[in-house]
Amino acid sequence: MNKYELTLVLDGKSGAVKKKKVVETLEKTLKIFKGAVAESKEWGVKELAYKLGKSETGLYLYFELELDPKSVKALNDKLRTDPDLIRFLLIRKDK
């Protein structure tokens, strides 16, 4: 298992319910791919550098993941299709 960093950006106007839904969906998806969340942080709402769709602010969520390298592409594809996410970034941490 490799370690990865995942940063999710939701609309800044997203409420606690939408944030909770996204986190639960991520955890369920990771269970399917036999991964786990090692640590999670909420970075809060920040102003975006430029408007994305109708959003001028973004709610940032950060996760440290442990995931099998073979499952990374599938997780990436799953995140790409999530309508609640404005942007996401999944990168592998150095050893």
N, CA, C and O atoms as a GROMACS GRO file, in nm:
protein
  380
    1MET      N    1   0.083  -0.118   0.000
    1MET     CA    2   0.000   0.000   0.000
    1MET      C    3   0.088   0.125   0.000
    1MET      O    4   0.185   0.135   0.075
    2ASN      N    5   0.053   0.218  -0.084
    2ASN     CA    6   0.123   0.346  -0.090
    2ASN      C    7   0.042   0.452  -0.018
    2ASN      O    8  -0.078   0.436   0.006
    3LYS      N    9   0.109   0.560   0.016
    3LYS     CA   10   0.041   0.672   0.082
    3LYS      C   11   0.015   0.780  -0.021
    3LYS      O   12   0.099   0.810  -0.106
    4TYR      N   13  -0.103   0.839  -0.012
    4TYR     CA   14  -0.146   0.943  -0.106
    4TYR      C   15  -0.205   1.061  -0.029
    4TYR      O   16  -0.252   1.046   0.083
    5GLU      N   17  -0.201   1.176  -0.092
    5GLU     CA   18  -0.268   1.296  -0.040
    5GLU      C   19  -0.381   1.330  -0.136
    5GLU      O   20  -0.361   1.335  -0.257
    6LEU      N   21  -0.498   1.354  -0.080
    6LEU     CA   22  -0.615   1.390  -0.160
    6LEU      C   23  -0.671   1.521  -0.107
    6LEU      O   24  -0.700   1.534   0.012
    7THR      N   25  -0.685   1.618  -0.195
    7THR     CA   26  -0.747   1.745  -0.160
    7THR      C   27  -0.873   1.760  -0.244
    7THR      O   28  -0.869   1.750  -0.366
    8LEU      N   29  -0.984   1.783  -0.176
    8LEU     CA   30  -1.113   1.802  -0.243
    8LEU      C   31  -1.157   1.947  -0.226
    8LEU      O   32  -1.136   2.006  -0.120
    9VAL      N   33  -1.218   2.003  -0.328
    9VAL     CA   34  -1.272   2.139  -0.321
    9VAL      C   35  -1.421   2.131  -0.354
    9VAL      O   36  -1.459   2.090  -0.463
   10LEU      N   37  -1.504   2.171  -0.257
   10LEU     CA   38  -1.648   2.178  -0.276
   10LEU      C   39  -1.685   2.325  -0.289
   10LEU      O   40  -1.604   2.413  -0.259
   11ASP      N   41  -1.805   2.351  -0.335
   11ASP     CA   42  -1.854   2.489  -0.340
   11ASP      C   43  -1.848   2.548  -0.200
   11ASP      O   44  -1.884   2.482  -0.102
   12GLY      N   45  -1.801   2.671  -0.189
   12GLY     CA   46  -1.788   2.738  -0.059
   12GLY      C   47  -1.919   2.754   0.015
   12GLY      O   48  -1.919   2.772   0.136
   13LYS      N   49  -2.030   2.749  -0.057
   13LYS     CA   50  -2.161   2.763   0.004
   13LYS      C   51  -2.219   2.628   0.047
   13LYS      O   52  -2.332   2.621   0.094
   14SER      N   53  -2.141   2.522   0.030
   14SER     CA   54  -2.186   2.388   0.068
   14SER      C   55  -2.204   2.382   0.219
   14SER      O   56  -2.122   2.433   0.296
   15GLY      N   57  -2.311   2.320   0.260
   15GLY     CA   58  -2.339   2.307   0.402
   15GLY      C   59  -2.275   2.183   0.461
   15GLY      O   60  -2.205   2.108   0.393
   16ALA      N   61  -2.301   2.164   0.590
   16ALA     CA   62  -2.245   2.048   0.661
   16ALA      C   63  -2.299   1.917   0.606
   16ALA      O   64  -2.229   1.816   0.607
   17VAL      N   65  -2.423   1.919   0.557
   17VAL     CA   66  -2.484   1.797   0.504
   17VAL      C   67  -2.411   1.750   0.378
   17VAL      O   68  -2.382   1.632   0.363
   18LYS      N   69  -2.382   1.843   0.288
   18LYS     CA   70  -2.314   1.807   0.164
   18LYS      C   71  -2.171   1.762   0.194
   18LYS      O   72  -2.123   1.666   0.133
   19LYS      N   73  -2.104   1.829   0.287
   19LYS     CA   74  -1.968   1.790   0.325
   19LYS      C   75  -1.968   1.648   0.383
   19LYS      O   76  -1.882   1.567   0.349
   20LYS      N   77  -2.062   1.620   0.469
   20LYS     CA   78  -2.072   1.488   0.530
   20LYS      C   79  -2.099   1.381   0.424
   20LYS      O   80  -2.043   1.272   0.430
   21LYS      N   81  -2.185   1.413   0.327
   21LYS     CA   82  -2.216   1.319   0.219
   21LYS      C   83  -2.092   1.286   0.137
   21LYS      O   84  -2.069   1.170   0.104
   22VAL      N   85  -2.012   1.387   0.104
   22VAL     CA   86  -1.891   1.366   0.025
   22VAL      C   87  -1.791   1.281   0.102
   22VAL      O   88  -1.729   1.191   0.044
   23VAL      N   89  -1.774   1.307   0.231
   23VAL     CA   90  -1.679   1.231   0.313
   23VAL      C   91  -1.724   1.085   0.325
   23VAL      O   92  -1.642   0.994   0.314
   24GLU      N   93  -1.854   1.064   0.347
   24GLU     CA   94  -1.906   0.927   0.357
   24GLU      C   95  -1.890   0.852   0.225
   24GLU      O   96  -1.854   0.734   0.225
   25THR      N   97  -1.916   0.919   0.115
   25THR     CA   98  -1.899   0.857  -0.017
   25THR      C   99  -1.753   0.818  -0.040
   25THR      O  100  -1.725   0.710  -0.092
   26LEU      N  101  -1.660   0.906  -0.001
   26LEU     CA  102  -1.518   0.877  -0.015
   26LEU      C  103  -1.480   0.755   0.068
   26LEU      O  104  -1.409   0.667   0.020
   27GLU      N  105  -1.527   0.749   0.192
   27GLU     CA  106  -1.494   0.636   0.280
   27GLU      C  107  -1.550   0.505   0.226
   27GLU      O  108  -1.482   0.402   0.232
   28LYS      N  109  -1.672   0.507   0.173
   28LYS     CA  110  -1.731   0.386   0.114
   28LYS      C  111  -1.652   0.341  -0.008
   28LYS      O  112  -1.626   0.222  -0.027
   29THR      N  113  -1.613   0.437  -0.090
   29THR     CA  114  -1.535   0.406  -0.210
   29THR      C  115  -1.400   0.346  -0.173
   29THR      O  116  -1.354   0.251  -0.237
   30LEU      N  117  -1.336   0.401  -0.069
   30LEU     CA  118  -1.207   0.348  -0.027
   30LEU      C  119  -1.220   0.206   0.028
   30LEU      O  120  -1.130   0.124   0.008
   31LYS      N  121  -1.330   0.177   0.096
   31LYS     CA  122  -1.352   0.040   0.144
   31LYS      C  123  -1.361  -0.057   0.028
   31LYS      O  124  -1.308  -0.168   0.035
   32ILE      N  125  -1.429  -0.016  -0.079
   32ILE     CA  126  -1.441  -0.100  -0.197
   32ILE      C  127  -1.303  -0.127  -0.257
   32ILE      O  128  -1.274  -0.239  -0.301
   33PHE      N  129  -1.217  -0.025  -0.259
   33PHE     CA  130  -1.084  -0.037  -0.317
   33PHE      C  131  -0.980  -0.085  -0.215
   33PHE      O  132  -0.860  -0.086  -0.244
   34LYS      N  133  -1.024  -0.125  -0.097
   34LYS     CA  134  -0.938  -0.176   0.011
   34LYS      C  135  -0.835  -0.072   0.055
   34LYS      O  136  -0.718  -0.104   0.078
   35GLY      N  137  -0.879   0.052   0.066
   35GLY     CA  138  -0.794   0.160   0.114
   35GLY      C  139  -0.846   0.213   0.246
   35GLY      O  140  -0.947   0.164   0.297
   36ALA      N  141  -0.778   0.312   0.300
   36ALA     CA  142  -0.820   0.369   0.429
   36ALA      C  143  -0.776   0.515   0.437
   36ALA      O  144  -0.679   0.557   0.373
   37VAL      N  145  -0.849   0.591   0.518
   37VAL     CA  146  -0.814   0.730   0.546
   37VAL      C  147  -0.727   0.730   0.671
   37VAL      O  148  -0.772   0.689   0.778
   38ALA      N  149  -0.604   0.776   0.658
   38ALA     CA  150  -0.512   0.782   0.772
   38ALA      C  151  -0.536   0.909   0.853
   38ALA      O  152  -0.528   0.907   0.976
   39GLU      N  153  -0.566   1.018   0.785
   39GLU     CA  154  -0.587   1.147   0.852
   39GLU      C  155  -0.674   1.235   0.764
   39GLU      O  156  -0.668   1.226   0.641
   40SER      N  157  -0.754   1.318   0.826
   40SER     CA  158  -0.834   1.413   0.749
   40SER      C  159  -0.837   1.547   0.821
   40SER      O  160  -0.836   1.554   0.944
   41LYS      N  161  -0.841   1.652   0.741
   41LYS     CA  162  -0.845   1.789   0.794
   41LYS      C  163  -0.939   1.872   0.708
   41LYS      O  164  -0.952   1.849   0.588
   42GLU      N  165  -1.004   1.966   0.771
   42GLU     CA  166  -1.084   2.063   0.696
   42GLU      C  167  -1.007   2.194   0.698
   42GLU      O  168  -0.982   2.252   0.804
   43TRP      N  169  -0.971   2.240   0.579
   43TRP     CA  170  -0.894   2.363   0.568
   43TRP      C  171  -0.983   2.486   0.566
   43TRP      O  172  -0.933   2.599   0.574
   44GLY      N  173  -1.113   2.468   0.557
   44GLY     CA  174  -1.205   2.579   0.562
   44GLY      C  175  -1.239   2.636   0.425
   44GLY      O  176  -1.201   2.581   0.322
   45VAL      N  177  -1.312   2.746   0.428
   45VAL     CA  178  -1.357   2.812   0.305
   45VAL      C  179  -1.254   2.917   0.266
   45VAL      O  180  -1.215   3.001   0.348
   46LYS      N  181  -1.212   2.912   0.142
   46LYS     CA  182  -1.114   3.008   0.091
   46LYS      C  183  -1.164   3.065  -0.042
   46LYS      O  184  -1.238   3.000  -0.116
   47GLU      N  185  -1.123   3.187  -0.071
   47GLU     CA  186  -1.160   3.249  -0.197
   47GLU      C  187  -1.078   3.186  -0.309
   47GLU      O  188  -0.958   3.166  -0.296
   48LEU      N  189  -1.144   3.154  -0.418
   48LEU     CA  190  -1.078   3.093  -0.532
   48LEU      C  191  -1.006   3.200  -0.614
   48LEU      O  192  -1.047   3.316  -0.614
   49ALA      N  193  -0.902   3.162  -0.682
   49ALA     CA  194  -0.826   3.256  -0.765
   49ALA      C  195  -0.910   3.308  -0.881
   49ALA      O  196  -0.895   3.423  -0.923
   50TYR      N  197  -0.997   3.222  -0.931
   50TYR     CA  198  -1.089   3.261  -1.038
   50TYR      C  199  -1.218   3.182  -1.021
   50TYR      O  200  -1.220   3.079  -0.954
   51LYS      N  201  -1.322   3.231  -1.081
   51LYS     CA  202  -1.454   3.170  -1.067
   51LYS      C  203  -1.457   3.035  -1.138
   51LYS      O  204  -1.417   3.024  -1.254
   52LEU      N  205  -1.506   2.932  -1.068
   52LEU     CA  206  -1.523   2.798  -1.124
   52LEU      C  207  -1.672   2.770  -1.130
   52LEU      O  208  -1.736   2.746  -1.028
   53GLY      N  209  -1.727   2.773  -1.251
   53GLY     CA  210  -1.871   2.758  -1.263
   53GLY      C  211  -1.938   2.879  -1.201
   53GLY      O  212  -1.917   2.992  -1.244
   54LYS      N  213  -2.019   2.856  -1.098
   54LYS     CA  214  -2.085   2.965  -1.026
   54LYS      C  215  -2.018   2.994  -0.892
   54LYS      O  216  -2.065   3.079  -0.816
   55SER      N  217  -1.911   2.923  -0.862
   55SER     CA  218  -1.847   2.932  -0.731
   55SER      C  219  -1.733   3.033  -0.729
   55SER      O  220  -1.647   3.033  -0.817
   56GLU      N  221  -1.734   3.118  -0.628
   56GLU     CA  222  -1.625   3.212  -0.608
   56GLU      C  223  -1.541   3.174  -0.487
   56GLU      O  224  -1.429   3.222  -0.471
   57THR      N  225  -1.596   3.086  -0.401
   57THR     CA  226  -1.524   3.035  -0.285
   57THR      C  227  -1.530   2.883  -0.286
   57THR      O  228  -1.618   2.823  -0.347
   58GLY      N  229  -1.434   2.822  -0.217
   58GLY     CA  230  -1.428   2.677  -0.213
   58GLY      C  231  -1.404   2.627  -0.071
   58GLY      O  232  -1.328   2.688   0.004
   59LEU      N  233  -1.469   2.518  -0.036
   59LEU     CA  234  -1.448   2.451   0.092
   59LEU      C  235  -1.345   2.341   0.068
   59LEU      O  236  -1.369   2.248  -0.009
   60TYR      N  237  -1.231   2.351   0.133
   60TYR     CA  238  -1.120   2.259   0.111
   60TYR      C  239  -1.118   2.150   0.217
   60TYR      O  240  -1.125   2.177   0.336
   61LEU      N  241  -1.108   2.024   0.170
   61LEU     CA  242  -1.096   1.908   0.258
   61LEU      C  243  -0.968   1.833   0.218
   61LEU      O  244  -0.943   1.812   0.100
   62TYR      N  245  -0.889   1.794   0.318
   62TYR     CA  246  -0.761   1.727   0.294
   62TYR      C  247  -0.764   1.589   0.360
   62TYR      O  248  -0.809   1.574   0.473
   63PHE      N  249  -0.714   1.489   0.286
   63PHE     CA  250  -0.710   1.353   0.337
   63PHE      C  251  -0.573   1.291   0.308
   63PHE      O  252  -0.516   1.314   0.201
   64GLU      N  253  -0.522   1.214   0.404
   64GLU     CA  254  -0.407   1.128   0.380
   64GLU      C  255  -0.461   0.988   0.369
   64GLU      O  256  -0.529   0.939   0.459
   65LEU      N  257  -0.431   0.922   0.257
   65LEU     CA  258  -0.488   0.791   0.227
   65LEU      C  259  -0.381   0.684   0.219
   65LEU      O  260  -0.266   0.712   0.187
   66GLU      N  261  -0.421   0.562   0.248
   66GLU     CA  262  -0.340   0.444   0.219
   66GLU      C  263  -0.420   0.364   0.118
   66GLU      O  264  -0.534   0.326   0.144
   67LEU      N  265  -0.359   0.340   0.002
   67LEU     CA  266  -0.433   0.281  -0.109
   67LEU      C  267  -0.341   0.194  -0.194
   67LEU      O  268  -0.223   0.225  -0.212
   68ASP      N  269  -0.396   0.087  -0.246
   68ASP     CA  270  -0.324   0.000  -0.337
   68ASP      C  271  -0.302   0.076  -0.468
   68ASP      O  272  -0.396   0.137  -0.519
   69PRO      N  273  -0.181   0.073  -0.524
   69PRO     CA  274  -0.153   0.148  -0.649
   69PRO      C  275  -0.245   0.109  -0.765
   69PRO      O  276  -0.271   0.191  -0.853
   70LYS      N  277  -0.294  -0.014  -0.766
   70LYS     CA  278  -0.381  -0.058  -0.874
   70LYS      C  279  -0.519   0.009  -0.867
   70LYS      O  280  -0.591   0.012  -0.966
   71SER      N  281  -0.556   0.062  -0.750
   71SER     CA  282  -0.688   0.122  -0.732
   71SER      C  283  -0.690   0.273  -0.756
   71SER      O  284  -0.797   0.334  -0.754
   72VAL      N  285  -0.575   0.332  -0.778
   72VAL     CA  286  -0.567   0.478  -0.790
   72VAL      C  287  -0.644   0.530  -0.911
   72VAL      O  288  -0.717   0.628  -0.900
   73LYS      N  289  -0.629   0.465  -1.024
   73LYS     CA  290  -0.700   0.511  -1.145
   73LYS      C  291  -0.851   0.501  -1.126
   73LYS      O  292  -0.924   0.590  -1.169
   74ALA      N  293  -0.897   0.394  -1.064
   74ALA     CA  294  -1.041   0.378  -1.040
   74ALA      C  295  -1.093   0.486  -0.945
   74ALA      O  296  -1.202   0.540  -0.966
   75LEU      N  297  -1.017   0.518  -0.840
   75LEU     CA  298  -1.058   0.624  -0.747
   75LEU      C  299  -1.059   0.758  -0.820
   75LEU      O  300  -1.150   0.838  -0.801
   76ASN      N  301  -0.959   0.783  -0.901
   76ASN     CA  302  -0.951   0.907  -0.979
   76ASN      C  303  -1.073   0.922  -1.070
   76ASN      O  304  -1.131   1.030  -1.079
   77ASP      N  305  -1.111   0.814  -1.138
   77ASP     CA  306  -1.228   0.817  -1.225
   77ASP      C  307  -1.356   0.841  -1.145
   77ASP      O  308  -1.444   0.914  -1.190
   78LYS      N  309  -1.366   0.781  -1.027
   78LYS     CA  310  -1.484   0.799  -0.941
   78LYS      C  311  -1.495   0.944  -0.896
   78LYS      O  312  -1.605   1.001  -0.896
   79LEU      N  313  -1.383   1.005  -0.857
   79LEU     CA  314  -1.384   1.144  -0.814
   79LEU      C  315  -1.420   1.239  -0.928
   79LEU      O  316  -1.487   1.340  -0.909
   80ARG      N  317  -1.373   1.205  -1.048
   80ARG     CA  318  -1.399   1.288  -1.165
   80ARG      C  319  -1.549   1.299  -1.195
   80ARG      O  320  -1.595   1.402  -1.244
   81THR      N  321  -1.624   1.194  -1.164
   81THR     CA  322  -1.767   1.193  -1.196
   81THR      C  323  -1.854   1.246  -1.082
   81THR      O  324  -1.976   1.253  -1.097
   82ASP      N  325  -1.794   1.282  -0.969
   82ASP     CA  326  -1.872   1.331  -0.854
   82ASP      C  327  -1.919   1.474  -0.880
   82ASP      O  328  -1.835   1.563  -0.896
   83PRO      N  329  -2.050   1.498  -0.885
   83PRO     CA  330  -2.100   1.632  -0.917
   83PRO      C  331  -2.083   1.734  -0.804
   83PRO      O  332  -2.093   1.854  -0.828
   84ASP      N  333  -2.056   1.688  -0.681
   84ASP     CA  334  -2.042   1.779  -0.568
   84ASP      C  335  -1.904   1.844  -0.562
   84ASP      O  336  -1.885   1.943  -0.491
   85LEU      N  337  -1.807   1.788  -0.634
   85LEU     CA  338  -1.671   1.839  -0.629
   85LEU      C  339  -1.646   1.941  -0.740
   85LEU      O  340  -1.682   1.920  -0.855
   86ILE      N  341  -1.584   2.053  -0.701
   86ILE     CA  342  -1.543   2.152  -0.800
   86ILE      C  343  -1.411   2.108  -0.861
   86ILE      O  344  -1.394   2.106  -0.982
   87ARG      N  345  -1.317   2.072  -0.773
   87ARG     CA  346  -1.185   2.025  -0.814
   87ARG      C  347  -1.136   1.922  -0.713
   87ARG      O  348  -1.186   1.914  -0.601
   88PHE      N  349  -1.038   1.842  -0.755
   88PHE     CA  350  -0.971   1.751  -0.663
   88PHE      C  351  -0.829   1.730  -0.712
   88PHE      O  352  -0.798   1.751  -0.829
   89LEU      N  353  -0.742   1.687  -0.621
   89LEU     CA  354  -0.604   1.658  -0.654
   89LEU      C  355  -0.561   1.537  -0.573
   89LEU      O  356  -0.568   1.538  -0.450
   90LEU      N  357  -0.518   1.432  -0.641
   90LEU     CA  358  -0.472   1.309  -0.577
   90LEU      C  359  -0.326   1.288  -0.617
   90LEU      O  360  -0.295   1.270  -0.734
   91ILE      N  361  -0.237   1.290  -0.518
   91ILE     CA  362  -0.094   1.273  -0.546
   91ILE      C  363  -0.035   1.170  -0.451
   91ILE      O  364  -0.084   1.150  -0.340
   92ARG      N  365   0.072   1.104  -0.496
   92ARG     CA  366   0.141   1.006  -0.414
   92ARG      C  367   0.246   1.076  -0.330
   92ARG      O  368   0.320   1.160  -0.380
   93LYS      N  369   0.250   1.042  -0.201
   93LYS     CA  370   0.351   1.099  -0.112
   93LYS      C  371   0.483   1.030  -0.134
   93LYS      O  372   0.487   0.912  -0.171
   94ASP      N  373   0.592   1.101  -0.112
   94ASP     CA  374   0.724   1.040  -0.123
   94ASP      C  375   0.744   0.938  -0.013
   94ASP      O  376   0.684   0.947   0.094
   95LYS      N  377   0.828   0.841  -0.042
   95LYS     CA  378   0.855   0.736   0.056
   95LYS      C  379   0.944   0.783   0.166
   95LYS      O  380   0.977   0.707   0.256
   0.00000   0.00000   0.00000
